[in-house]
């Protein structure tokens, strides 16, 4: 016999014993069965009545539930529609708020930029005012300088006019001197030169400015100080006090030098009839250039 069969037999035996117990109990309780049956019938009828009432109530409840469900569905649909509308409004408001915030930020940045620009313009205005004040001061100084220069120019023009007048006087004197020299040359041509060329009278020497043989005395300016100058020729070359030398630079006449002090190899004197600036190296001569 297999294990499955043994198990089945065991179960059948246990079930038989259980049924026997139930039968015994049922037989014991048979006397109360009728009473219990009647009670059960009454209870069943009452239960049927209650079940009918419950079914009616359930039907009414189901109908109410359906109505409420439909109402709830409609309400939910309306709420969903309103929610969608509100959500859209919230999105629109959010977009407007974002736009407003962006505009606010832009406005704030614009205001800050304008404030910075105004500050810079104020600084530039201050710098311009300072520059204008400095320019005004410089203009006043320039006007003062212009007035001074105008005065100096007028004085220079007056001196130029005086120099021109002196130059005309000098030219007239030169022409007179040339005429006198021509006359002297005419007289000298008839005079025979002797060995005695020097005749001393007081502190002067009567020798002519032109050396024996008709050679002019020539030299150079060795030093200039204010209105005095020294030259490179002296008594050894025939120079004496109160002799007048012409001063030239190339072919340009600069003025006269009146000798007041003489040494053997140099002399010094005062610059007279000066029409140009005399410097070291300029030529001096007793003859016209």
C-alpha positions as CSV (number, residue, x, y, z in Angstrom):
1,X,0.0,0.0,0.0
2,X,1.4,3.4,-1.0
3,X,1.8,6.3,1.3
4,X,-0.9,8.3,-0.5
5,X,-3.4,5.5,0.0
6,X,-2.5,5.3,3.7
7,X,-3.0,9.0,4.1
8,X,-6.4,8.9,2.3
9,X,-7.6,6.0,4.6
10,X,-6.4,8.0,7.6
11,X,-8.3,11.0,6.5
12,X,-11.5,9.0,5.8
13,X,-11.3,7.5,9.3
14,X,-10.9,10.9,10.9
15,X,-13.9,12.2,8.9
16,X,-16.0,9.2,9.9
17,X,-15.3,9.8,13.6
18,X,-16.1,13.5,13.2
19,X,-19.5,12.7,11.5
20,X,-20.3,10.2,14.2
21,X,-19.8,13.0,16.7
22,X,-22.0,15.3,14.8
23,X,-24.8,12.7,14.5
24,X,-24.6,12.1,18.3
25,X,-24.8,15.7,19.0
26,X,-27.7,16.1,16.5
27,X,-29.6,13.2,18.1
28,X,-29.1,14.8,21.5
29,X,-30.4,18.1,20.3
30,X,-33.4,16.7,18.3
31,X,-35.9,17.7,21.0
32,X,-35.0,21.4,20.5
33,X,-34.9,21.1,16.7
34,X,-38.6,22.1,16.1
35,X,-38.4,25.0,18.3
36,X,-35.2,26.1,16.8
37,X,-36.6,25.5,13.3
38,X,-39.6,27.8,14.0
39,X,-37.4,30.4,15.4
40,X,-35.2,30.1,12.4
41,X,-38.2,30.4,10.1
42,X,-39.4,33.5,11.9
43,X,-35.9,34.9,11.9
44,X,-35.6,34.0,8.2
45,X,-38.8,35.8,7.3
46,X,-37.8,38.8,9.4
47,X,-34.4,38.7,7.7
48,X,-36.1,38.5,4.3
49,X,-38.2,41.5,5.2
50,X,-35.2,43.4,6.4
51,X,-33.3,42.2,3.3
52,X,-36.1,43.6,1.1
53,X,-36.0,46.8,3.0
54,X,-32.3,46.7,2.7
55,X,-32.5,46.0,-1.0
56,X,-34.9,48.9,-1.4
57,X,-32.7,51.1,0.7
58,X,-29.7,49.9,-1.3
59,X,-31.5,50.6,-4.6
60,X,-32.3,54.1,-3.4
61,X,-28.8,54.4,-2.1
62,X,-27.4,53.2,-5.4
63,X,-29.7,55.7,-7.3
64,X,-28.6,58.4,-4.9
65,X,-25.0,57.2,-5.4
66,X,-25.4,57.4,-9.1
67,X,-26.9,60.9,-8.9
68,X,-24.2,62.0,-6.5
69,X,-21.5,60.3,-8.7
70,X,-22.8,62.1,-11.7
71,X,-23.0,65.3,-9.7
72,X,-19.5,64.7,-8.4
73,X,-18.3,64.0,-12.0
74,X,-19.8,67.2,-13.2
75,X,-18.4,69.0,-10.2
76,X,-15.0,67.4,-10.8
77,X,-15.2,68.4,-14.5
78,X,-16.1,71.9,-13.5
79,X,-13.4,71.9,-10.9
80,X,-10.9,70.6,-13.4
81,X,-12.0,73.3,-15.9
82,X,-11.7,75.9,-13.2
83,X,-8.4,74.4,-12.2
84,X,-7.2,74.6,-15.8
85,X,-8.4,78.2,-16.0
86,X,-6.7,79.0,-12.7
87,X,-3.6,77.2,-13.8
88,X,-3.5,79.2,-17.0
89,X,-4.1,82.4,-15.1
90,X,-1.4,81.4,-12.7
91,X,0.9,80.8,-15.7
92,X,-0.1,84.1,-17.2
93,X,0.4,85.8,-13.9
94,X,3.8,84.1,-13.5
95,X,4.8,85.2,-17.0
96,X,3.6,88.7,-16.2
97,X,5.4,88.6,-12.9
98,X,8.6,87.3,-14.6
99,X,8.2,90.0,-17.2
100,X,7.6,92.6,-14.5
101,X,10.6,91.3,-12.5
102,X,12.7,91.5,-15.7
103,X,11.4,94.9,-16.4
104,X,12.0,95.9,-12.8
105,X,15.6,94.5,-13.0
106,X,16.1,96.3,-16.3
107,X,14.6,99.5,-14.8
108,X,16.9,99.1,-11.7
109,X,19.9,98.6,-14.0
110,X,18.8,101.5,-16.1
111,X,18.5,103.7,-13.1
112,X,21.9,102.6,-11.8
113,X,23.4,103.3,-15.2
114,X,21.7,106.7,-15.4
115,X,23.0,107.5,-11.9
116,X,26.5,106.5,-12.9
117,X,26.1,108.5,-16.1
118,X,24.9,111.5,-14.2
119,X,27.8,111.1,-11.7
120,X,30.3,110.9,-14.6
121,X,28.7,113.9,-16.3
122,X,28.9,115.8,-13.0
123,X,32.6,114.9,-12.8
124,X,33.2,115.8,-16.4
125,X,31.3,119.1,-15.8
126,X,33.6,119.8,-12.9
127,X,36.7,119.0,-14.9
128,X,35.4,121.2,-17.8
129,X,34.7,124.0,-15.3
130,X,38.2,123.6,-13.9
131,X,39.7,123.5,-17.4
132,X,37.6,126.6,-18.4
133,X,38.8,128.4,-15.3
134,X,42.4,127.5,-16.1
135,X,41.9,128.4,-19.7
136,X,40.4,131.7,-18.6
137,X,43.3,132.4,-16.3
138,X,45.7,131.4,-19.1
139,X,43.8,133.7,-21.5
140,X,44.1,136.6,-19.0
141,X,47.8,135.8,-18.7
142,X,48.1,135.7,-22.5
143,X,46.2,139.0,-22.8
144,X,48.6,140.5,-20.3
145,X,51.5,139.0,-22.4
146,X,49.9,140.3,-25.6
147,X,49.7,143.8,-24.1
148,X,53.3,143.6,-23.0
149,X,54.4,142.2,-26.3
150,X,52.4,144.9,-28.1
151,X,54.1,147.5,-25.9
152,X,57.5,145.9,-26.7
153,X,56.6,145.8,-30.4
154,X,55.7,149.4,-30.4
155,X,58.9,150.3,-28.5
156,X,60.8,148.1,-31.0
157,X,59.1,149.9,-33.9
158,X,60.1,153.2,-32.3
159,X,63.7,152.0,-32.0
160,X,63.6,150.7,-35.6
161,X,62.4,154.1,-36.7
162,X,65.2,155.7,-34.6
163,X,67.7,153.3,-36.1
164,X,66.5,154.0,-39.6
165,X,66.9,157.7,-38.8
166,X,70.4,157.1,-37.4
167,X,71.2,154.9,-40.4
168,X,70.1,157.7,-42.8
169,X,72.3,160.1,-40.7
170,X,75.2,157.6,-40.9
171,X,74.8,157.2,-44.6
172,X,74.8,161.0,-45.0
173,X,77.9,161.2,-42.9
174,X,79.5,158.3,-44.8
175,X,78.8,160.1,-48.0
176,X,80.4,163.3,-46.5
177,X,83.4,161.3,-45.3
178,X,83.8,159.6,-48.6
179,X,83.8,163.0,-50.3
180,X,86.3,164.3,-47.7
181,X,88.4,161.1,-48.2
182,X,88.3,161.6,-52.0
183,X,89.5,165.1,-51.6
184,X,92.2,164.0,-49.2
185,X,93.3,161.3,-51.7
186,X,93.5,164.0,-54.3
187,X,95.6,166.1,-52.0
188,X,97.8,163.0,-50.9
189,X,98.5,162.2,-54.5
190,X,100.4,165.4,-54.8
191,X,102.3,165.0,-51.6
192,X,105.5,163.0,-51.4
193,X,105.7,160.6,-48.4
194,X,108.8,161.3,-46.2
195,X,110.4,159.2,-43.5
196,X,108.8,161.2,-40.8
197,X,105.2,159.9,-40.8
198,X,104.5,160.5,-37.1
199,X,104.1,163.8,-35.4
200,X,103.1,163.6,-31.7
201,X,100.8,166.3,-30.4
202,X,99.7,165.9,-26.7
203,X,98.3,162.3,-26.4
204,X,97.2,162.0,-30.1
205,X,98.9,160.9,-33.2
206,X,98.4,162.8,-36.4
207,X,98.9,159.8,-38.8
208,X,96.2,159.2,-41.2
209,X,93.8,156.2,-40.7
210,X,95.3,154.7,-43.9
211,X,98.9,153.5,-43.5
212,X,101.7,154.6,-45.7
213,X,101.3,153.3,-49.2
214,X,97.5,153.7,-49.0
215,X,96.8,150.3,-47.2
216,X,93.8,150.4,-44.7
217,X,94.2,149.0,-41.2
218,X,92.3,145.7,-40.8
219,X,91.7,143.5,-37.8
220,X,89.1,141.4,-36.0
221,X,86.9,141.8,-32.9
222,X,88.5,139.8,-30.0
223,X,86.0,140.5,-27.2
224,X,82.7,142.2,-26.8
225,X,81.2,143.4,-23.4
226,X,78.0,145.5,-23.5
227,X,78.9,148.6,-25.6
228,X,82.6,148.1,-25.6
229,X,84.8,145.9,-27.8
230,X,88.5,144.9,-28.2
231,X,90.2,144.4,-31.5
232,X,93.4,142.6,-32.7
233,X,95.4,145.6,-34.0
234,X,97.3,148.2,-32.0
235,X,99.9,151.0,-32.2
236,X,102.2,148.6,-34.1
237,X,99.6,148.6,-36.9
238,X,99.1,152.4,-36.8
239,X,96.1,152.5,-34.4
240,X,95.8,155.6,-32.2
241,X,93.2,157.0,-29.8
242,X,90.0,158.5,-31.3
243,X,90.4,156.5,-34.4
244,X,87.2,155.1,-35.8
245,X,86.9,151.6,-37.3
246,X,84.0,150.2,-39.4
247,X,82.7,146.8,-38.2
248,X,81.5,144.3,-40.8
249,X,80.3,140.7,-41.0
250,X,80.8,139.6,-44.5
251,X,79.3,142.5,-46.4
252,X,76.9,143.6,-43.7
253,X,77.7,146.8,-41.9
254,X,77.2,146.5,-38.0
255,X,78.5,149.8,-36.7
256,X,81.5,151.9,-35.7
257,X,84.2,151.4,-33.0
258,X,85.7,154.6,-31.5
259,X,89.2,153.7,-30.1
260,X,89.7,154.9,-26.5
261,X,92.6,152.7,-25.4
262,X,95.6,151.4,-27.4
263,X,98.4,148.9,-26.8
264,X,101.0,147.7,-29.3
265,X,99.1,144.7,-30.5
266,X,95.5,145.4,-29.5
267,X,93.1,148.2,-28.9
268,X,89.7,148.8,-27.2
269,X,86.9,151.3,-27.7
270,X,83.2,152.1,-27.6
271,X,80.6,150.9,-30.0
272,X,78.9,153.8,-31.7
273,X,76.2,153.9,-34.4
274,X,75.6,150.2,-33.8
275,X,72.9,148.8,-36.2
276,X,73.6,145.1,-35.6
277,X,74.8,142.7,-32.9
278,X,78.7,142.7,-32.8
279,X,80.3,139.4,-31.9
280,X,83.8,138.0,-31.6
281,X,85.3,137.4,-35.0
282,X,83.7,140.3,-36.8
283,X,85.9,142.3,-39.1
284,X,87.1,145.9,-38.3
285,X,88.7,148.2,-40.9
286,X,89.5,151.9,-41.3
287,X,88.3,151.8,-44.9
288,X,84.8,151.2,-46.3
289,X,84.1,147.5,-47.1
